[in-house]
Each structure stands twice: as C-alpha cells, then as structure tokens.
Amino acid sequence: MVTGEMFWLALTVGLCLIIWIPYTALYGGIVGVKSGTTDVPPTAKLPDWAQRCHRAHMNLIETLIPFATLVIMIKVLGKSDAATAIAAATFFGARVVHVVVYTMGVPFLRTPAFAVSWLACLYLLWQILG
C-alpha cells in the first residue's frame, strides 16, 4: 500500500491526469470532434473558465516535476517522517485549491494557494539538504 509522501504524490499525479478533461471536452464540443482531435486547440476559442482551467493544468505540470523529484529523493535518502508526509499532503491540498479557485476565477486566492504549495516544496528541499 502506498503511504506517506508517495501517497500524496500519487494523488497529485492523479489530479494532473484528470484536470485536462473539462477544457478538452468543451473544446471538442465547440470545434467538433474531428478538429478537436487533430489540431492543437487554440485556447482563445474557449470560455474564460476553460482557459483558466488549462492554465491551472499547465501550472500543475510545471510544479509536479520538482515536487515529484523531492518526494522521491526524500524516500531514497530515508528522510521520510511525519513532517515530510504533512508537507506532501499540504502540497496536494494547495494544488487542489489552486485548480478550483483558478478555474472559478476567485480573486486573491490563486496566488496564496500556489505559495503554500511552493513553501511545502521548500520544506521538503530543506529536509533533504539539512
């Protein structure tokens, strides 16, 4: 059974694997399945919420690589403990909040959610280097 940091990494990967579905399905509905599956979708054709969902997805992809690297290093180096598991859970929770508030266009919450996930990664890095 996957536990601790690896559990939260798996959930984060799962989130990344599903958040493309709403904006991609909508795009297919707007331009048609043939065009939607043969062309790179120009996001300008999407409504604002779908464009924001796309950007939240791209941002998660950008932050997933450092997060995954840190989690794997924590495990390999044997530095996993309750605090690193909490940091990984915090990262995941912050990323869920980021996707939701970014997609919904809620002002003033997207950046703090991102910052919390970034701080969680910095904590993991500190544990590795410390």
MOTA-V526389 format. One record per pair of residues at least 12 apart in sequence whose ideal C-beta (glycine too) atoms are under 7 Angstrom apart, sorted by the first residue. I is the first residue (numbers start at 1). GAP is how many residues later the second one is. D is the distance in Angstrom with one decimal. If there is no record, write none. Layout:
# MOTA-V526389
i/gap/d
I/GAP/D
I/GAP/D
This chain:
# MOTA-V526389
i/gap/d
4/76/5.7
4/81/4.2
5/66/4.5
5/69/5.7
5/70/6.6
5/75/6.0
5/79/5.7
5/80/5.5
5/83/4.0
6/65/6.6
6/69/6.5
8/80/3.7
8/81/5.1
8/83/6.6
8/84/4.6
9/59/5.8
9/62/4.6
9/79/6.6
11/81/5.3
12/52/6.2
12/55/6.6
12/79/6.9
12/80/5.1
12/83/6.1
15/45/6.8
15/80/6.4
15/81/6.5
15/84/6.9
16/44/5.2
16/45/6.4
16/48/5.7
19/34/6.6
19/37/6.7
19/38/4.8
19/41/6.9
19/80/5.7
20/37/5.4
22/28/6.8
22/31/5.7
23/23/6.0
23/27/4.1
23/30/4.6
23/31/4.9
26/20/6.3
26/24/5.1
27/14/4.5
27/18/7.0
27/19/6.0
30/15/5.8
31/14/6.5
48/57/6.7
49/54/5.8
49/56/6.6
52/50/5.2
52/51/5.2
52/53/6.0
53/50/4.3
55/47/6.8
56/42/6.2
56/43/4.6
56/46/4.1
56/47/5.8
60/35/5.9
60/39/6.9
63/54/6.2
66/55/5.7
67/24/5.7
67/54/5.6
70/51/5.9
70/54/4.1
70/55/6.0
70/58/6.7
71/17/6.0
71/53/6.9
73/55/5.4
74/50/6.1
74/53/6.5
74/54/6.4
77/51/6.4
79/48/5.4
79/49/6.2
84/40/6.1
84/43/5.5
87/33/4.6
87/36/4.6
87/37/5.4
90/26/6.5
90/30/4.5
91/26/4.9
91/29/4.0
91/30/6.5
94/19/5.0
94/22/4.0
94/23/3.9
94/26/6.7
95/22/5.4
97/16/4.3
98/12/6.2
98/15/4.0
98/16/5.6
98/19/6.7
101/12/6.1
